[in-house]
Amino acid sequence: MSEHERSSLVVAEETRDDLNFLSGTGSRRAFLRGGAAATIATAVLAACKPGAKGADTTASVTGGTMPAVIPPTPRESADAMDAMHEKRMKAFPAKTEGKGNVLFEPRIENGVKIYEITAKKTPWEVTPGVKVEAWAYNGMVPGPQIRVREGDRVRVILHNELPESTVIHFHGVEVPNDQDGVGFMTQPPVKPGESYTYEFTAPNPGSHMYHSHHNSTKQVSLGLLGAFIIEPKNRANEPHADLDTVLILNDGLGGYTLNGKGFPATEPIVAKLGQTLRIRYMNEGMMIHPMHLHGMHMTVITKDGWPLPAPFRCDTLNIAPGERWDVLVKCTNPGTWAFHCHILPHAEAETGMFGMVTALIVKA
């Protein structure tokens, strides 16, 4: 091959690379060449603007000169970052469409508490302006909170309006085998357009959950989950609590969420000075989340619905997938206190707090 032929081949290859680069399919060589050209062009345009900060015509590019941009000072960088953090904090609690974990009032027939649940696709706003396509129970994430009493007769009617089969499993509830809600193990899956009825007498009291157990990695991550709480028939041994709140953790499609929302759209917990708060943690996600409360300690009283023989105190409680922990907080320290997952990438970034962050507000 002659020198002229080799030169023509190189030009043809570079032209093809340039076209591929513009269409997003280019080679690494074209990408580097295009990236370098774009960097030079951007620097020239920025510095050529009237009054461009830090213009310096002493920089040389292939024998010529071009303006150089002086990087921001540490103070300027800090001010820019702090402004983002402040904006997020001042937005809390931000308004979004939809509220999950709303108490479910049953229909009662012949002494049976009846809960009708429809599973279907639902647009869900996780943070302001950020919407995902959730798979939800009754149009909310988490699904409606079911509270019954030990010994109650309970009937849950599932209507499936999803594009695939599903079931409901009552996590932690010691139901008869045929009511356990596991596809092909204890029941046939409930196909699209079909309904299925679960019925049992509420057994072991405690903080439990209900969720899909069919293609559950997808379905629970998308929002098919909720709290199922059975209060004891005999409340003599129940600890006193002025407030009782459920905090469901998830890390699926909507990111890191508390009760279906990410900071700054999470809902603060508000108590009066001197009140006792009961928090029921439920981890419906696929990751461990150590929840940390500032300013006050937690007294851990139950694990998976069972009272602990020796309650213990902590300020950070590790909650694994599927676990439920109940804690008491004596609100003795007034102020607004940060309350968040202490795996820091689940809670805070360069742009400010996000995800699994809320606040406990103790009003004097």
C-alpha angles and dihedrals in degrees: 000000000000124000089250092053092049091051092050091051093051091050091049092050092049091048090051091047090051092052091047091048090055091050093048096250101093132132126259090256092054091045092054093044092047092044092052091049092048091050093052092046093049092050092049094049093046094049094044092061112108110267094006108177116250098006109178119180095189095086113106127216117183092332097317134087131252134179115262124211118230111226118241118270119253089255092053091049091048092049091052093050093044091052090058092049092048093049092054093046093049090051091060120142091029121189119244136167116268135023125220135201092042114166110263114225108207130220109239122215122172090342094308118125106224124200119184113201126188119197114204144133112285132179106239127192107214097176129000108302095358112110129175133186102253128189100225145177110238092346098298140099115242094028121245114301112249116207121180136156128250107270095025117135106237130194120187116189114198120202113192115212094157125112091246139040122278144171138196121243119193099219113215094001112122097222127160112282096254090057097052095099106225115143115245091356102069103359144003114268115264104246126216111288093017133108133215133193126218119191132176144135111264105255129178112026121230146082109318138156141224124213146140118291096187117086080346097169087067102029099048091043089054093053113277095137141098147161121275110189124184113195116209119257089225109049096180092106096042113114117242115260128172092196130030119195135174120217114192115193122206138166104188134110094327091055122234107351143173111208090345098307136095126216128305087030095052117113119247121230110236124199138162122247108273097021123125117232125203115204121192108200117201122181111207093162135091098244137067114256120193103202114211126195121199123218100013138047129240125230108214111217109165140027119203090344096308120115113244114239088220115028114209138201129238142145095215120047121190111222118191126199111288094014127126122198127181119206137177123221120193103211099221100138116070121218142064109301128194114242117185152133108280095216086099098209085063091058117023139031141165089282093053139265119341141153119018098026130115135142138244107220114200110192118206 
